[in-house]
Amino acid sequence: MANENWLTVKKFNSLIVNSQPSLIFVKPQTFMNASGIPVKNLAAFYKIKISDIWVLHDDLDIKLGDYKIQKGVGPKLHYGISSIEQNLGASDFWRARIGVDNREEVNRIPGEEYVLQNFSEEESPLLSKVIDQVVSELALQIGIDDK
């Protein structure tokens, strides 16, 4: 979905890319646990309905290479999603839950440790492929051309 005409700005402690009048990509620049603050501020500023918010996030409940797109359903525990729900006062937004769990069953490290590690050379291409699939599916669902 890259386009040389996209404009990137910083606002509300986030990087924002406007690709079309009705589409805004946001990457909060806060700690994950506080990501709900910029989401709330941006939703209020742009007058975005909660049901029109899409959050793409990592999910340890899903195996690396898989994803789920759901509305109002999230992982068992994800502090970034909890922050967004608390700040919006609702949970009825879309989530693209991108699986990142590639831990071995034996000597399984805790999730809090695992998510802070870098992906391996073998994992990175798989993750990129899944992100491309998610973005294409989201583009179809909201009715835009992803080229």
MDTraj code that builds the backbone (N, CA, C; nanometers):
import mdtraj as md
import numpy as np

residues = "MET ALA ASN GLU ASN TRP LEU THR VAL LYS LYS PHE ASN SER LEU ILE VAL ASN SER GLN PRO SER LEU ILE PHE VAL LYS PRO GLN THR PHE MET ASN ALA SER GLY ILE PRO VAL LYS ASN LEU ALA ALA PHE TYR LYS ILE LYS ILE SER ASP ILE TRP VAL LEU HIS ASP ASP LEU ASP ILE LYS LEU GLY ASP TYR LYS ILE GLN LYS GLY VAL GLY PRO LYS LEU HIS TYR GLY ILE SER SER ILE GLU GLN ASN LEU GLY ALA SER ASP PHE TRP ARG ALA ARG ILE GLY VAL ASP ASN ARG GLU GLU VAL ASN ARG ILE PRO GLY GLU GLU TYR VAL LEU GLN ASN PHE SER GLU GLU GLU SER PRO LEU LEU SER LYS VAL ILE ASP GLN VAL VAL SER GLU LEU ALA LEU GLN ILE GLY ILE ASP ASP LYS".split()
xyz = np.array([
    [0.0803, -0.1187, 0.0000],
    [0.0000, 0.0000, 0.0000],
    [0.0852, 0.1260, 0.0000],
    [0.2126, 0.1119, -0.0241],
    [0.2996, 0.2294, -0.0221],
    [0.2647, 0.3239, -0.1360],
    [0.2755, 0.4537, -0.1072],
    [0.2428, 0.5547, -0.2056],
    [0.3253, 0.6780, -0.1743],
    [0.3949, 0.7290, -0.2759],
    [0.4813, 0.8444, -0.2541],
    [0.4038, 0.9711, -0.2209],
    [0.2723, 0.9721, -0.2406],
    [0.1906, 1.0900, -0.2120],
    [0.1412, 1.0950, -0.0675],
    [0.1722, 0.9944, 0.0119],
    [0.1255, 0.9925, 0.1495],
    [0.2024, 1.0956, 0.2307],
    [0.1335, 1.1576, 0.3217],
    [0.1933, 1.2590, 0.4081],
    [0.2025, 1.2048, 0.5498],
    [0.3218, 1.2072, 0.6078],
    [0.3405, 1.1617, 0.7453],
    [0.3600, 1.2836, 0.8347],
    [0.2828, 1.2900, 0.9425],
    [0.2938, 1.3994, 1.0385],
    [0.2980, 1.3415, 1.1797],
    [0.3423, 1.4236, 1.2748],
    [0.3376, 1.3855, 1.4156],
    [0.2273, 1.4672, 1.4815],
    [0.1395, 1.3979, 1.5513],
    [0.0300, 1.4651, 1.6201],
    [-0.0165, 1.3721, 1.7319],
    [-0.0504, 1.4281, 1.8457],
    [-0.1016, 1.3504, 1.9584],
    [-0.0094, 1.2338, 1.9941],
    [0.1201, 1.2604, 1.9958],
    [0.2189, 1.1593, 2.0334],
    [0.2108, 1.0356, 1.9441],
    [0.1884, 1.0581, 1.8142],
    [0.1752, 0.9497, 1.7164],
    [0.2330, 0.9921, 1.5828],
    [0.2744, 0.8925, 1.5050],
    [0.3056, 0.9150, 1.3648],
    [0.1769, 0.8866, 1.2885],
    [0.1384, 0.9793, 1.2010],
    [0.0119, 0.9670, 1.1298],
    [0.0385, 0.9757, 0.9809],
    [-0.0207, 0.8819, 0.9061],
    [-0.0115, 0.8830, 0.7612],
    [-0.1524, 0.8930, 0.7067],
    [-0.1778, 0.9980, 0.6311],
    [-0.3055, 1.0123, 0.5608],
    [-0.2829, 0.9632, 0.4192],
    [-0.3504, 0.8554, 0.3807],
    [-0.3340, 0.8046, 0.2458],
    [-0.4527, 0.8412, 0.1588],
    [-0.5662, 0.8588, 0.2201],
    [-0.6891, 0.8966, 0.1512],
    [-0.7695, 0.9791, 0.2503],
    [-0.8623, 1.0595, 0.2032],
    [-0.9391, 1.1426, 0.2975],
    [-1.0080, 1.0628, 0.4081],
    [-1.0475, 0.9400, 0.3792],
    [-1.1216, 0.8631, 0.4795],
    [-1.0365, 0.7574, 0.5485],
    [-0.9027, 0.7629, 0.5319],
    [-0.8165, 0.6597, 0.5886],
    [-0.6961, 0.7243, 0.6550],
    [-0.6735, 0.6882, 0.7806],
    [-0.5609, 0.7407, 0.8565],
    [-0.4889, 0.6229, 0.9206],
    [-0.3587, 0.6107, 0.8970],
    [-0.2770, 0.5113, 0.9648],
    [-0.2066, 0.5814, 1.0797],
    [-0.2085, 0.5195, 1.1978],
    [-0.1506, 0.5810, 1.3165],
    [-0.0580, 0.4807, 1.3850],
    [0.0579, 0.5291, 1.4245],
    [0.1498, 0.4487, 1.5054],
    [0.1804, 0.5290, 1.6305],
    [0.1134, 0.4949, 1.7423],
    [0.1415, 0.5678, 1.8669],
    [0.2899, 0.5596, 1.9017],
    [0.3431, 0.6688, 1.9531],
    [0.4834, 0.6753, 1.9921],
    [0.4992, 0.6685, 2.1435],
    [0.3955, 0.6254, 2.2110],
    [0.3991, 0.6056, 2.3556],
    [0.4465, 0.4643, 2.3853],
    [0.4655, 0.4344, 2.5123],
    [0.4833, 0.2952, 2.5494],
    [0.3532, 0.2229, 2.5169],
    [0.3629, 0.0951, 2.4823],
    [0.2455, 0.0175, 2.4446],
    [0.1345, 0.0286, 2.5492],
    [0.1705, 0.0247, 2.6769],
    [0.0707, 0.0267, 2.7839],
    [-0.0079, 0.1576, 2.7905],
    [0.0380, 0.2603, 2.7192],
    [-0.0312, 0.3891, 2.7177],
    [-0.0839, 0.4229, 2.5784],
    [-0.0929, 0.3253, 2.4904],
    [-0.1335, 0.3531, 2.3526],
    [-0.2788, 0.3988, 2.3406],
    [-0.3588, 0.3748, 2.4406],
    [-0.4978, 0.4191, 2.4370],
    [-0.5135, 0.5696, 2.4415],
    [-0.4176, 0.6397, 2.4995],
    [-0.4271, 0.7862, 2.5102],
    [-0.4244, 0.8510, 2.3715],
    [-0.3241, 0.8229, 2.2871],
    [-0.3283, 0.8829, 2.1541],
    [-0.4455, 0.8333, 2.0694],
    [-0.4845, 0.7086, 2.0852],
    [-0.5997, 0.6577, 2.0093],
    [-0.7249, 0.7371, 2.0452],
    [-0.7461, 0.7603, 2.1735],
    [-0.8622, 0.8378, 2.2184],
    [-0.8561, 0.9802, 2.1644],
    [-0.7405, 1.0447, 2.1762],
    [-0.7256, 1.1823, 2.1308],
    [-0.7456, 1.1954, 1.9799],
    [-0.6908, 1.1020, 1.9049],
    [-0.7060, 1.1059, 1.7589],
    [-0.8497, 1.0769, 1.7172],
    [-0.9136, 0.9820, 1.7839],
    [-1.0540, 0.9513, 1.7524],
    [-1.1420, 1.0734, 1.7782],
    [-1.1146, 1.1451, 1.8862],
    [-1.1927, 1.2647, 1.9166],
    [-1.1631, 1.3757, 1.8153],
    [-1.0361, 1.3970, 1.7845],
    [-0.9966, 1.5036, 1.6926],
    [-1.0552, 1.4824, 1.5532],
    [-1.0456, 1.3588, 1.5028],
    [-1.0937, 1.3283, 1.3678],
    [-1.2405, 1.2831, 1.3650],
    [-1.3043, 1.2799, 1.4829],
    [-1.4448, 1.2386, 1.4951],
    [-1.4678, 1.0989, 1.4362],
    [-1.3849, 1.0046, 1.4800],
    [-1.3914, 0.8673, 1.4324],
    [-1.4780, 0.7859, 1.5272],
    [-1.5754, 0.7164, 1.4722],
    [-1.6588, 0.6280, 1.5534],
    [-1.5755, 0.5085, 1.5983],
    [-1.6031, 0.4606, 1.7175],
    [-1.5286, 0.3461, 1.7713],
    [-1.5385, 0.2259, 1.6777],
    [-1.6536, 0.2061, 1.6163],
    [-1.6717, 0.0924, 1.5261],
    [-1.5913, 0.1058, 1.3968],
    [-1.5323, 0.2233, 1.3715],
    [-1.4485, 0.2447, 1.2538],
    [-1.2997, 0.2403, 1.2855],
    [-1.2648, 0.2093, 1.4085],
    [-1.1244, 0.1997, 1.4481],
    [-1.0762, 0.0563, 1.4266],
    [-0.9592, 0.0445, 1.3644],
    [-0.8943, -0.0847, 1.3419],
    [-0.7595, -0.0813, 1.4120],
    [-0.7319, -0.1800, 1.4946],
    [-0.6045, -0.1883, 1.5657],
    [-0.5331, -0.3151, 1.5201],
    [-0.4126, -0.2993, 1.4689],
    [-0.3285, -0.4143, 1.4329],
    [-0.2306, -0.4343, 1.5473],
    [-0.2256, -0.5562, 1.6005],
    [-0.1372, -0.5798, 1.7154],
    [-0.0874, -0.7226, 1.7193],
    [0.0213, -0.7409, 1.7927],
    [0.0775, -0.8733, 1.8135],
    [-0.0119, -0.9508, 1.9091],
    [-0.0088, -1.0840, 1.8952],
    [-0.0927, -1.1665, 1.9812],
    [-0.0232, -1.2988, 2.0102],
    [0.0091, -1.3197, 2.1366],
    [0.0743, -1.4442, 2.1788],
    [-0.0220, -1.5624, 2.1864],
    [-0.1515, -1.5366, 2.1730],
    [-0.2490, -1.6458, 2.1721],
    [-0.2583, -1.7102, 2.0346],
    [-0.1883, -1.6535, 1.9358],
    [-0.1946, -1.7016, 1.7977],
    [-0.0541, -1.7349, 1.7503],
    [-0.0416, -1.8469, 1.6807],
    [0.0880, -1.8932, 1.6303],
    [0.1426, -1.7976, 1.5237],
    [0.2739, -1.7790, 1.5254],
    [0.3414, -1.6975, 1.4251],
    [0.3031, -1.7472, 1.2856],
    [0.2610, -1.6555, 1.2006],
    [0.2204, -1.6904, 1.0650],
    [0.0699, -1.6908, 1.0465],
    [-0.0045, -1.6858, 1.1571],
    [-0.1505, -1.6836, 1.1516],
    [-0.2019, -1.5484, 1.1998],
    [-0.3273, -1.5193, 1.1693],
    [-0.3898, -1.3970, 1.2181],
    [-0.5395, -1.4164, 1.2254],
    [-0.6037, -1.3281, 1.2991],
    [-0.7493, -1.3250, 1.3094],
    [-0.7935, -1.1801, 1.3034],
    [-0.9008, -1.1558, 1.2316],
    [-0.9605, -1.0223, 1.2304],
    [-1.0960, -1.0357, 1.2979],
    [-1.1135, -0.9631, 1.4081],
    [-1.2348, -0.9745, 1.4882],
    [-1.2745, -0.8373, 1.5420],
    [-1.3998, -0.8241, 1.5703],
    [-1.4491, -0.7002, 1.6290],
    [-1.4839, -0.7263, 1.7754],
    [-1.4252, -0.6474, 1.8642],
    [-1.4570, -0.6559, 2.0061],
    [-1.4008, -0.7762, 2.0780],
    [-1.3144, -0.8536, 2.0112],
    [-1.2557, -0.9726, 2.0732],
    [-1.1048, -0.9577, 2.0684],
    [-1.0419, -0.9743, 2.1816],
    [-0.8974, -0.9571, 2.1848],
    [-0.8286, -1.0712, 2.2556],
    [-0.7000, -1.0567, 2.2726],
    [-0.6258, -1.1599, 2.3446],
    [-0.6666, -1.1628, 2.4915],
    [-0.6293, -1.2697, 2.5572],
    [-0.6608, -1.2819, 2.6999],
    [-0.5975, -1.1675, 2.7787],
    [-0.4747, -1.1325, 2.7421],
    [-0.4040, -1.0259, 2.8134],
    [-0.3136, -0.9523, 2.7154],
    [-0.3416, -0.8242, 2.6943],
    [-0.2576, -0.7393, 2.6093],
    [-0.2736, -0.5980, 2.6627],
    [-0.1689, -0.5454, 2.7238],
    [-0.1794, -0.4171, 2.7915],
    [-0.2094, -0.3011, 2.6963],
    [-0.1627, -0.3099, 2.5724],
    [-0.1941, -0.2053, 2.4752],
    [-0.3425, -0.2033, 2.4422],
    [-0.4008, -0.3194, 2.4215],
    [-0.5445, -0.3286, 2.3922],
    [-0.6243, -0.2865, 2.5152],
    [-0.5815, -0.3267, 2.6327],
    [-0.6498, -0.2846, 2.7560],
    [-0.6493, -0.1331, 2.7688],
    [-0.5359, -0.0692, 2.7350],
    [-0.5251, 0.0755, 2.7414],
    [-0.6228, 0.1414, 2.6436],
    [-0.6332, 0.0874, 2.5244],
    [-0.7250, 0.1432, 2.4248],
    [-0.8689, 0.1277, 2.4726],
    [-0.9042, 0.0097, 2.5224],
    [-1.0408, -0.0126, 2.5726],
    [-1.0728, 0.0828, 2.6877],
    [-0.9805, 0.0981, 2.7806],
    [-1.0034, 0.1869, 2.8955],
    [-1.0199, 0.3319, 2.8515],
    [-0.9349, 0.3780, 2.7613],
    [-0.9401, 0.5171, 2.7189],
    [-1.0589, 0.5483, 2.6299],
    [-1.1008, 0.4530, 2.5477],
    [-1.2185, 0.4740, 2.4644],
    [-1.3473, 0.4494, 2.5419],
    [-1.3367, 0.3744, 2.6519],
    [-1.4560, 0.3387, 2.7284],
    [-1.5413, 0.2370, 2.6555],
    [-1.4787, 0.1640, 2.5637],
    [-1.5512, 0.0642, 2.4843],
    [-1.4513, -0.0370, 2.4278],
    [-1.5048, -0.1500, 2.3863],
    [-1.4187, -0.2519, 2.3260],
    [-1.4662, -0.2909, 2.1865],
    [-1.5641, -0.2192, 2.1342],
    [-1.6273, -0.2556, 2.0076],
    [-1.5534, -0.1960, 1.8877],
    [-1.4217, -0.2190, 1.8804],
    [-1.3433, -0.1767, 1.7651],
    [-1.2827, -0.3009, 1.7015],
    [-1.2393, -0.2873, 1.5785],
    [-1.1813, -0.3997, 1.5053],
    [-1.0377, -0.4235, 1.5494],
    [-0.9994, -0.5515, 1.5499],
    [-0.8617, -0.5897, 1.5841],
    [-0.8109, -0.6871, 1.4799],
    [-0.6942, -0.6595, 1.4277],
    [-0.6234, -0.7560, 1.3448],
    [-0.5170, -0.8143, 1.4366],
    [-0.5445, -0.9336, 1.4847],
    [-0.4588, -0.9996, 1.5833],
    [-0.3541, -1.0817, 1.5084],
    [-0.2309, -1.0345, 1.5078],
    [-0.1235, -1.0970, 1.4314],
    [-0.0427, -1.1878, 1.5232],
    [-0.0450, -1.3145, 1.4914],
    [0.0222, -1.4139, 1.5753],
    [0.1723, -1.3974, 1.5770],
    [0.2296, -1.4070, 1.6958],
    [0.3752, -1.3957, 1.7114],
    [0.4340, -1.5111, 1.7922],
    [0.3506, -1.6030, 1.8369],
    [0.4019, -1.7102, 1.9234],
    [0.4742, -1.8162, 1.8414],
    [0.6043, -1.8248, 1.8618],
    [0.6860, -1.9272, 1.7976],
    [0.7768, -1.9923, 1.9016],
    [0.7278, -1.9914, 2.0264],
    [0.8074, -2.0490, 2.1354],
    [0.7991, -2.2015, 2.1312],
    [0.9058, -2.2631, 2.1730],
    [0.9065, -2.4085, 2.1829],
    [0.8293, -2.4504, 2.3069],
    [0.7669, -2.5653, 2.3001],
    [0.6898, -2.6162, 2.4143],
    [0.7812, -2.6463, 2.5330],
    [0.9010, -2.6956, 2.5046],
    [0.9983, -2.7262, 2.6098],
    [1.0741, -2.5976, 2.6433],
    [1.0956, -2.5729, 2.7707],
    [1.1659, -2.4519, 2.8164],
    [1.1010, -2.3234, 2.7638],
    [0.9718, -2.3192, 2.7676],
    [0.8943, -2.2054, 2.7173],
    [0.9196, -2.0824, 2.8036],
    [0.9653, -1.9727, 2.7424],
    [0.9922, -1.8512, 2.8194],
    [0.8626, -1.7722, 2.8373],
    [0.8533, -1.6919, 2.9424],
    [0.7319, -1.6131, 2.9664],
    [0.7057, -1.5149, 2.8524],
    [0.5794, -1.4887, 2.8261],
    [0.5393, -1.3990, 2.7191],
    [0.5982, -1.2600, 2.7319],
    [0.6061, -1.2081, 2.8558],
    [0.6590, -1.0736, 2.8774],
    [0.8034, -1.0632, 2.8296],
    [0.8777, -1.1716, 2.8413],
    [1.0160, -1.1761, 2.7956],
    [1.0213, -1.1959, 2.6450],
    [0.9379, -1.2859, 2.5973],
    [0.9388, -1.3258, 2.4567],
    [0.9083, -1.2091, 2.3632],
    [0.8079, -1.1278, 2.3965],
    [0.7672, -1.0205, 2.3054],
    [0.8697, -0.9078, 2.2954],
    [0.9677, -0.9043, 2.3844],
    [1.0719, -0.8025, 2.3782],
    [1.1909, -0.8451, 2.2930],
    [1.1906, -0.9705, 2.2475],
    [1.2994, -1.0209, 2.1647],
    [1.2758, -0.9857, 2.0181],
    [1.3835, -0.9776, 1.9422],
    [1.3732, -0.9561, 1.7983],
    [1.3329, -1.0860, 1.7296],
    [1.2698, -1.0726, 1.6136],
    [1.2373, -1.1906, 1.5345],
    [1.3639, -1.2417, 1.4683],
    [1.3713, -1.3717, 1.4481],
    [1.4885, -1.4321, 1.3831],
    [1.4831, -1.4065, 1.2326],
    [1.5933, -1.4383, 1.1643],
    [1.5983, -1.4230, 1.0185],
    [1.4947, -1.5113, 0.9495],
    [1.4621, -1.6242, 1.0093],
    [1.3619, -1.7140, 0.9520],
    [1.2198, -1.6630, 0.9794],
    [1.1998, -1.5970, 1.0924],
    [1.0665, -1.5509, 1.1310],
    [1.0252, -1.4226, 1.0592],
    [1.1198, -1.3332, 1.0342],
    [1.0886, -1.2019, 0.9771],
    [1.0142, -1.2078, 0.8439],
    [1.0571, -1.2907, 0.7468],
    [0.9822, -1.2959, 0.6201],
    [0.8390, -1.3475, 0.6385],
    [0.8207, -1.4408, 0.7288],
    [0.6869, -1.4933, 0.7567],
    [0.5984, -1.3840, 0.8151],
    [0.6524, -1.3064, 0.9074],
    [0.5771, -1.1965, 0.9675],
    [0.5419, -1.0908, 0.8621],
    [0.6365, -1.0570, 0.7751],
    [0.6102, -0.9600, 0.6682],
    [0.4988, -1.0087, 0.5761],
    [0.5016, -1.1375, 0.5435],
    [0.3982, -1.1951, 0.4570],
    [0.2605, -1.1840, 0.5232],
    [0.2532, -1.2145, 0.6510],
    [0.1259, -1.2076, 0.7234],
    [0.0759, -1.0631, 0.7301],
    [0.1647, -0.9693, 0.7561],
    [0.1241, -0.8285, 0.7624],
    [0.0696, -0.7842, 0.6268],
    [0.1343, -0.8255, 0.5175],
    [0.0831, -0.7935, 0.3834],
    [-0.0568, -0.8524, 0.3629],
    [-0.0778, -0.9759, 0.4089],
    [-0.2099, -1.0396, 0.3964],
    [-0.3145, -0.9619, 0.4755],
    [-0.2795, -0.9239, 0.5976],
    [-0.3726, -0.8494, 0.6831],
    [-0.4089, -0.7161, 0.6188],
    [-0.3090, -0.6423, 0.5709],
    [-0.3348, -0.5123, 0.5096],
    [-0.4229, -0.5279, 0.3853],
    [-0.3966, -0.6288, 0.3040],
    [-0.4803, -0.6527, 0.1854],
    [-0.6236, -0.6855, 0.2244],
    [-0.6407, -0.7694, 0.3260],
    [-0.7759, -0.8046, 0.3710],
    [-0.8483, -0.6830, 0.4287],
    [-0.7774, -0.6027, 0.5060],
    [-0.8394, -0.4819, 0.5612],
    [-0.8784, -0.3850, 0.4504],
    [-0.7917, -0.3708, 0.3501],
    [-0.8227, -0.2823, 0.2379],
    [-0.9508, -0.3278, 0.1679],
    [-0.9652, -0.4580, 0.1504],
    [-1.0880, -0.5108, 0.0896],
    [-1.2093, -0.4824, 0.1773],
    [-1.1940, -0.5024, 0.3067],
    [-1.3068, -0.4844, 0.3984],
    [-1.3533, -0.3395, 0.4073],
    [-1.2602, -0.2457, 0.3933],
    [-1.3033, -0.1054, 0.4018],
    [-1.3205, -0.0428, 0.2644],
    [-1.3019, -0.1248, 0.1591],
    [-1.3344, -0.0812, 0.0244],
    [-1.2342, 0.0107, -0.0424],
    [-1.1042, -0.0159, -0.0234],
    [-1.0039, 0.0639, -0.0943],
    [-0.9154, -0.0293, -0.1752],
    [-0.8501, 0.0280, -0.2736],
    [-0.7550, -0.0467, -0.3566],
    [-0.6224, -0.0467, -0.2838],
    [-0.5625, -0.1638, -0.2604],
    [-0.4375, -0.1690, -0.1841],
    [-0.3142, -0.1622, -0.2741],
    [-0.3281, -0.1202, -0.3949],
    [-0.2134, -0.1083, -0.4871],
    [-0.1492, 0.0284, -0.4756],
])
top = md.Topology()
chain = top.add_chain()
for i, resn in enumerate(residues, 1):
    res = top.add_residue(resn, chain, resSeq=i)
    for name in ("N", "CA", "C"):
        top.add_atom(name, md.element.get_by_symbol(name[0]), res)
traj = md.Trajectory(xyz[None], top)
